[in-house]
Amino acid sequence: MKLRAPAVPLITIDPFFNVWSMSDTLNGDCTRHWSGTPQPITGTVLVDGILYCFMGQVQNAVLMEQKEIEIDVFSTSYRMEKDGVCVRATFTSPVLLDDLKRLARPVSYLHIEVTKNNIPVMADISLSAGWEICARNPQPEEMDFDTVSAGCLSGGKIGRKDQRPLYESGDEIPIDWGWFYLVASHADALREETGIRLRVQASEMLALFGYDDVFAIEYFGKKLPGYWHRESPDIRDILLAAYEEYYLVLKKCKAFSKELIAKAQKSGGQEYAELITLAYRQVVAAHKLVCDENGDILFLSKECYSGGFAATADVSYPSTPLFLLYCPELINGMMRPVFHYAQSEAWPYPFAPHDAGQYPLVNGQKYSNGTDPEGQMPVEECGNMLIMTAAVAVCSKKLSFAEKQWETLGQWCCYLQEQGMDPQNQLCTDDFAGHLAHNCNLSVKAIMGIASFAILCRMRGMEKDAAYWMEIARSMAKTWERTAANGDGTYRLAFDQPGTFSMKYNMLWDVLFGTGLFDKDMINSEFSSYVSRHLNRYGMPLDNRADYTKSDWILWCASVLENPAFFQKMVHPVWLCYHESPSRVPLTDWYDSKTAERVGFQNRTVQGGLFIKILKDSKALDASIQK
């Protein structure tokens, strides 16, 4: 990978068990939670009486030099050297979207090999983890340590003496409950003043990081354990199974990674492949997989660094391309909480809610103080939910989920018919830009939401209803083309603001679904102008109001036209942004298109939107063949 990652994923399991390196080198700084909070994990090797530090920062140790870093879809591998001593450290988080059992396991691997002058050498290998990985602002006297064993594995666990699972919610906060495990084969574990230390005397070590959060999610008053409890509620069983399957799991990860990277290279070239390689673990690990009391999957996103909201509809919406490619049922798991809340007496509106809680407490919308009308996104969220439901149905060729929500979907479609053509003053998913009336791109979302319901009607055999709703959408599209036009082949930010521009990323669904609502020449004229008129060094601005942009929407716009050169011209600035950005954080999606600095947001699931070109090329969403 030529891309210099702004931050490097190490342990990426879920929003709480999520550790990164935010430095140029693995030992240039302490390791950190995605939020930037220190969660120090250090690594040393003692060879021939000399203590070398390859990870984190350790006093009185010789600092090794980082010679190589390789990042693929599931693994990050470092080569560190000093005085002929070489340490190869490979982190692997097997969050396989085609294998929910292994995706859900709260276990991540670190494989270490030690050589001297290219020959394996016996070393005292030590890993230490600070109390901060399982507690905020911990005091040593508040923390507990115990040794653990499972088959050939031994090690230790740490956590607060006073355990209070799910006692709070928030955004940029690491976990403050549960038990962190650090184990390896025939290892010794010790309590230190700062946390836990694991030691092995060997030339090779396979360490496992594990986390038992006790309860993962509170779901409308019920405390739910992680999906991994279906395999065994005892994390020691999970650790042993993960250890015994390491080479099998690694083989699956390598095959998945190779296939995905090849698809990305074919769809968009090397720079595009590097973007999606870096994004994958971030996207998946910003979710938590659980089951509700009926046994149905819930795949709950955390809106990282933007409120911490859970199951946010307009965050799930841009993330869908990755999950449509590999496991559409997980998108149903994203939407179930929103439907559940919308259909309850607690939700008073005829439109869709923004979210279903604040992670990890999913007890009803938190955005806009819950039901305050001022901050709702009525057209936005109705469109998102309808489009996502149709996308899953088309991609999976299954209508069962949509049928269970049919009355609600019909209500939201009617709302878009009444309110979506020329939206009144309200927020859209780009809420940082503030309220905007007559939003042209939001109107496109309403049109595509109605078309999505028409697709669902057709799949259900309701031909007259399908024809009716598709004609409504078609008529709205024609009105849109007339009233949004600037008169020079480009189209406005708002219907009442001539001479303005904005990304029309929602129009991509007309291409993906093959609905053909918008004139092809109009689409070509509008999107071609993005490169010819608006491209800055690090990408096209979101609209004419500011220089900031959104990486997910750039990739969506880049994928609209059947023009490889256009795609490359749109994508290269995004690659360059992450390569040169001074903001050393997990991929931000909201940054300045002239400086590459993060404006806000990091580690968000919306980077699943980068996978859109692969999804488009798969033809999996062509609704014209769905009956």
C-alpha positions, -999 to +999 in steps of 0.1 A: +000+000+000+014+034-010-012+053+009+002+067+042-027+059+065-037+088+087-043+062+115-036+025+114-062-001+127-048-026+152-077-041+172-111-034+155-140-054+169-168-030+179-171+007+190-157+000+225-130-026+216-113-005+190-075+004+192-054+023+167-019+036+161-021+073+153+016+078+147+040+073+118+055+043+137+041+017+160+064+028+188+062+065+181+033+071+205+010+051+227-019+032+211-052+048+213-090+042+212-105+055+179-116+087+198-079+095+205-081+085+242-049+067+252-053+029+256-016+019+259-005-015+247+032-020+247+055-047+232+091-055+240+115-083+232+146-092+254+173-106+231+209-112+243+203-091+274+191-061+255+155-049+258+139-037+226+106-018+223+086-025+191+052-011+202+042+018+223+066+036+246+087+018+273+113+035+294+149+021+294+143+001+262+160+005+229+136+018+203+134-003+172+131+012+138+100+006+117+111-007+083+078-017+068+040-016+073+015-035+053-022-031+056-048-054+040-085-058+047-082-076+080-045-073+090-018-048+098+017-061+097+049-043+109+085-051+105+107-035+132+145-038+133+175-029+154+210-043+158+201-073+135+171-081+157+138-082+137+103-083+151+074-090+127+041-081+144+008-088+126-025-077+140-056-094+127-092-087+134-113-113+115-145-092+111-157-114+082-190-102+068-197-136+053-191-154+086-212-138+114-199-162+141-163-151+137-173-115+130-190-114+164-163-129+184-147-102+207-112-115+199-083-100+179-050-116+172-013-105+174+012-128+159+049-120+167+080-135+152+115-127+164+147-132+144+183-121+146+203-119+114+174-136+097+175-167+120+147-174+146+160-165+181+148-172+216+135-141+232+116-129+262+085-115+245+063-092+267+030-075+260+015-050+285-019-034+284-030-005+306-060-003+328-074+023+303-084-004+279-113-014+301-118+017+323-118+055+321-096+074+345-088+042+364-071+042+398-050+010+405-069+003+437-102+003+417-090-024+394-090-061+395-067-087+380-069-125+378-051-152+359-071-173+335-066-205+315-084-222+287-068-254+273-033-246+263-040-209+267-030-189+298-029-153+307-049-128+327-079-105+327-084-070+341-115-049+348-131-027+374-139-043+408-172-025+407-189-036+375-218-015+362-225-027+326-244-002+304-246+025+331-242+053+306-241+063+269-220+089+250-199+097+220-162+100+224-160+077+254-142+043+257-158+015+277-159+017+315-170-018+323-164-054+313-132-076+313-102-074+290-084-106+284-048-111+272-037-147+266-012-169+247+000-204+247+018-213+279+022-177+289+027-160+323+005-131+333+014-105+359-004-076+375+015-044+371+010-009+386-003+002+352-023-029+341-015-064+329+017-080+315+019-112+294+053-130+290+064-158+267+099-172+262+100-182+225+109-170+190+072-168+181+040-159+199+004-158+191-014-135+215-052-130+217-069-099+229-104-106+241-132-085+257-162-097+277-185-066+279-210-087+300-240-069+283-235-053+250-267-032+243-297-020+262-326-024+237-358-007+247-353-016+283-338-051+279-301-058+284-287-079+255-254-098+254-233-099+223-241-122+194-211-143+203-230-157+233-248-179+208-215-198+204-208-198+242-215-174+270-180-182+284-154-161+267-127-186+276-144-210+252-144-183+226-107-175+231-098-212+228-119-217+197-103-186+181-068-198+190-074-233+176-089-218+144-062-191+138-047-205+107-081-215+092-094-180+100-063-163+086-067-183+054-103-171+051-092-135+058-065-136+032-088-151+006-115-125+013-090-097+013-074-108-020-108-111-037-120-077-025-089-059-034-089-075-069-125-063-074-116-028-062-086-026-086-108-038-115-135-013-106-115+018-098-077+012-099-050+009-073-058+041-053-094+031-050-084-003-038-062+012-011-091+034+001-115+005+005-088-016+021-082+009+048-119+016+053-132-020+057-123-027+094-133+008+105-168+004+090-175-030+103-161-023+138-182+008+143-212-017+148-222-042+174-240-074+165-266-087+189-300-105+187-333-092+200-356-113+222-371-128+191-337-140+178-336-114+150-303-098+142-296-062+153-265-046+138-262-014+157-240+014+145-224+040+167-224+075+151-188+080+161-176+115+167-209+130+158-232+125+188-227+088+194-262+080+183-272+044+177-289+030+147-289+063+129-308+060+096-288+086+077-255+070+088-267+035+078-278+048+044-243+058+031-227+027+047-250+002+028-228-005-003-203-027+017-231-047+034-251-051+002-221-067-013-215-092+015-245-095+039-277-076+032-293-091+063-271-069+084-288-038+068-321-053+081-304-054+114-295-017+111-331-008+103-350-030+128-345-006+157-357+024+137-389+006+126-394-007+161-392+028+175-412+044+147-441+020+153-442+026+190-464+051+208-433+071+218-428+084+182-455+110+174-447+118+137-458+104+103-422+104+091-392+083+100-370+090+131-333+099+129-320+072+153-331+048+180-309+059+209-273+068+219-248+039+219-250+016+238-285+025+251-310+020+223-342+032+240-355+058+216-343+087+196-318+111+212-311+134+183-330+167+186-339+159+222-359+130+210-391+145+196-383+182+194-396+191+159-369+217+153-341+191+146-359+164+128-350+152+093-384+141+079-377+139+041-342+127+047-350+097+069-381+086+050-361+085+019-332+066+035-354+039+050-374+033+018-342+032-003-324+009+020-354-015+023-357-017-015-320-021-019-319-051+005-350-067-012-335-063-047-301-074-037-312-105-017-343-112-039-362-115-006-393-094+004-401-108+038-385-080+058-403-053+037-436-071+040-434-069+078-430-031+076-454-025+048-478-002+065-450+020+078-433+020+044-465+031+027-470+059+052-435+072+046-440+070+009-471+091+011-453+116+033-426+120+005-453+125-021-468+153+000-436+170+013-407+158-008-409+176-041-399+210-026-388+203+010-395+230+035-368+244+058-353+214+075-321+194+080-307+167+058-280+142+066-254+169+060-268+186+091-235+204+099-245+227+070-277+238+089-313+240+079-320+246+042-354+251+024-360+239-012-330+216-011-326+201-046-305+170-036-330+163-008-358+164-033-339+138-054-339+116-023-377+119-019-381+110-056-359+079-052-377+070-020-410+069-038-394+049-067-381+025-041-416+019-028-427+013-064-400-013-068-412-031-036-448-030-049-436-046-081-417-073-063-448-080-043-469-085-074-488-052-069-485-040-105-511-012-104-496+002-072-461-001-086-471+017-118-488+044-098-459+052-076-433+050-104-453+075-124-455+098-094-417+096-091-412+101-129-434+132-128-415+146-099-382+140-117-394+160-147-405+188-125-371+187-107-352+189-140-372+221-149-371+239-116-336+230-105-319+241-137-293+269-137-297+271-174-261+262-183-264+224-179-259+225-141-284+223-113-288+242-081-283+238-044-318+250-037-347+256-061-348+293-052-310+299-055-299+303-091-262+300-099-255+277-070-243+241-070-242+210-048-234+173-051-264+154-063-252+121-048-288+108-042-292+106-080-269+076-080-299+054-070-316+061-103-285+046-120-282+016-096-318+006-097-320+012-135-352+033-130-343+059-156-363+087-140-338+114-148-327+124-183-293+108-191-280+140-208-290+160-178-271+136-155-240+137-177-240+175-179-245+179-141-218+154-130-193+163-157-193+199-142-180+185-109-146+179-125-145+208-149-157+235-125-155+225-088-126+202-081-100+213-055-068+196-045-085+172-021-119+169-037-151+187-047-168+208-020-201+195-009-218+227-022-211+264-029-214+274+008-181+262+020-148+244+010-155+213+031-165+180+016-176+145+023-156+115+011-185+091+009-205+115-013-175+121-036-173+084-043-210+082-049-208+111-074-177+095-090-197+063-096-227+079-114-211+082-149-198+053-171-165+071-175-133+057-159-114+089-164-141+109-145-140+083-117-102+086-114-103+124-114-129+124-086-112+096-065-075+107-066-081+138-045-097+117-018-067+093-018-044+123-017-063+138+013-058+108+035-022+104+023-013+140+032-038+149+059-022+165+090-052+151+110-039+117+123-072+100+130-092+071+117-107+080+083-126+113+086-154+117+061-158+155+066-127+175+057-115+206+040-111+201+003-082+227+001-062+218+032-071+181+039-076+189+075-104+171+094-133+195+099-152+169+120-161+132+123-138+102+124-141+065+125-177+066+111-195+038+094-203+060+064-170+050+048-189+019+038-201+042+010-166+040-006-175+005-018-202+019-041-183+014-073-178-023-067-215-025-059-224-007-090-203-029-112-218-060-096-252-051-111-268-065-079-293-036-076-308-037-111-344-035-102-356-038-138-352-076-136-370-079-102-405-093-103 
